[in-house]
Amino acid sequence: MEKFLIEVPHGEDKGSCMQAIQVFLRSGSHFVTNAEWGCMDGDHKAWLMVEVKDKEAAERILPAAYKRNAKITRLHKFTREEIKEPDNLMEHHTE
C-alpha cells in the first residue's frame, strides 16, 4: 500500500461549496466522507489522505465530477538509510 494526498478544488461561491460537500458526503466512500475542507479559511479545496495500492486506485475513490481537477500526490517518508545514500535518493528526483 502507498500513501497519497489528494487535493480537490471546487468553486469559491457558496453553492459550489455546498454541492461539493454534499457530493462527498453522499459518495459512500469512507475516504471521501472523511475529507478535510479549507473553505472556512477561504481555500476552496478538499484534502484526503489515503492508503491504497496505486495512484489509479486513489483516483477511483473520487466522485466523477471532481476527478478531472484533482491533484494526487504519492507521499514518501524518508528513512535514515535512504538519507545515508543521497545518490540513490536523487535518481527518483524530477529536477
N, C-alpha and C positions, 0 to 999 in steps of 0.2 A: 504494500500500500504506500502511496505517496501522498503528501500533504499539498493542498492547493489553496490559494487565496483567490476568491472570485469577487470581482468588483462589478456591480451592475448599476449603471447610471439610469436615471429617468428624468422626465421633465421637471422644471422648477415650480410650476404652478400647483396650487392645492389639489386640483383634480388629478393631475399626473401622479402626485404623491399617493393619494388615496387609492387610485387604481392599482399602482404597483404594489402597495401594501396588501390590498385585498387579493390580488392575483397570487402573491407569495403565500399568504395565509391559507388560501383555498387549494394550493397545489397538492397538498397531501404529503409532500416530501419533508421528512424530518429536518433535512439540511436547510431547505428553503424557508420553512416556517420559523426557523431559529436565526434568520438573518439579522444583522445589526444594521441600523439605519443612521445616516448622517443628516437627515432632513431638519431636525431640530436645531442644528448648528449651521444651516444654510448649504450643506454639501449634499446634494440630492443624489445619493447613491446608497446601495445596499451592499454589505460585505458578508461573505460566507467563508468560513474556513472548513474545509472538508478533507477527509482522508478516503481516497478512492484509488482504484487500480491505475488510472492514467488520465491524461488531460481530456480525452474523449468522454470518459465516464463523468468527469467533472462538468463538462458541457451538457451532458444529458440530464443532469439534475435540474437545470434551469427551465423555467417556463418558456415556451417557444417565442413569445413576444419579446423576450429580453435577451435571447442568445446572441443576436447579431452585434449588439453594442457591449457585451460583457467582455471583461478582461480577465483572463485566467492565468495565474502565475504559479508555477511549481515552486514550492518552498524547500529549502535545504538548510539544515543546521550543521555547520562545520564542526568537525571533531578536532581534537588536539593532533591526532595523527595526520589528518589532512593538512593542517596548518604547517606541520613539520616538513611537508613536501610541496612547497609552493608551485613548482613546475607542473605537478600533476593537477593542482587546483586550476591553474590558468589554462590548461588545454580545453576546458569547457567554457571559458570566458568568451563573450561575444565581441569584445572590443580589442 
